[in-house]
Amino acid sequence: MLHTLKERLQHLVDIGLDYLSLDRETSTLSGGESQRIKMVKHLSSSLVDVMYIFDEPSVGLHPRDVHRLTDLLKN
């Protein structure tokens, strides 16, 4: 369980959300932050043979974060 938690937290760092604190309420997140957190959740799942369609997940992201997102999707 600890390994899974560390992995998910690392994915949040990888996607550029390392500035978020764990005590921050979800109602204070922007739409983009929320979307990226959901993406990390789904990409960290153990489901196999599943296709996810991300409809323009990079809209509004800084170019640096687009590269991070692309790397996460590839992995």
C-alpha positions as CSV (number, residue, x, y, z in Angstrom):
1,M,0.0,0.0,0.0
2,L,2.8,2.4,0.8
3,H,4.5,1.6,-2.5
4,T,1.3,2.5,-4.4
5,L,0.9,5.7,-2.4
6,K,4.5,6.8,-3.2
7,E,4.0,5.9,-6.9
8,R,0.8,8.0,-7.1
9,L,2.4,10.9,-5.4
10,Q,5.4,10.7,-7.7
11,H,3.0,10.8,-10.7
12,L,1.6,14.0,-9.3
13,V,5.1,15.4,-9.1
14,D,5.8,14.2,-12.6
15,I,2.7,15.9,-14.0
16,G,3.7,19.2,-12.4
17,L,1.4,19.3,-9.4
18,D,4.1,19.1,-6.8
19,Y,3.1,22.5,-5.4
20,L,-0.2,21.1,-4.1
21,S,-0.5,20.2,-0.5
22,L,-2.3,17.1,0.7
23,D,-4.5,19.2,3.1
24,R,-5.9,21.3,0.2
25,E,-9.6,20.9,-0.3
26,T,-10.6,19.6,-3.7
27,S,-13.1,22.5,-4.1
28,T,-10.2,24.9,-4.3
29,L,-8.6,23.1,-7.3
30,S,-8.8,24.6,-10.7
31,G,-10.4,22.6,-13.5
32,G,-7.0,21.7,-15.0
33,E,-5.6,20.6,-11.7
34,S,-8.7,18.4,-11.1
35,Q,-8.4,16.9,-14.5
36,R,-4.7,16.1,-14.1
37,I,-5.3,14.4,-10.7
38,K,-8.1,12.3,-12.3
39,M,-5.7,11.4,-15.1
40,V,-3.0,10.2,-12.6
41,K,-5.7,8.2,-10.8
42,H,-6.7,6.3,-13.9
43,L,-3.2,5.9,-15.2
44,S,-2.1,4.4,-11.9
45,S,-4.9,1.8,-11.9
46,S,-4.2,-1.9,-12.4
47,L,-6.8,-2.3,-15.2
48,V,-5.6,-3.9,-18.4
49,D,-6.9,-3.9,-22.0
50,V,-8.6,-0.6,-21.3
51,M,-8.5,2.4,-23.7
52,Y,-8.7,5.9,-22.3
53,I,-9.5,8.8,-24.5
54,F,-8.1,12.1,-23.2
55,D,-9.9,14.9,-25.0
56,E,-7.4,17.7,-25.2
57,P,-5.8,17.1,-21.8
58,S,-3.1,19.6,-22.6
59,V,-5.3,22.6,-23.2
60,G,-4.3,25.5,-20.9
61,L,-1.1,23.8,-19.8
62,H,2.3,25.4,-19.7
63,P,4.5,23.8,-22.5
64,R,6.7,22.3,-19.8
65,D,3.7,20.5,-18.4
66,V,2.6,19.3,-21.8
67,H,6.0,17.4,-22.0
68,R,5.5,16.0,-18.6
69,L,2.0,14.8,-19.5
70,T,3.2,13.2,-22.7
71,D,5.9,11.4,-20.8
72,L,3.4,10.1,-18.2
73,L,1.1,8.9,-20.9
74,K,3.9,7.0,-22.7
75,N,5.0,5.4,-19.5
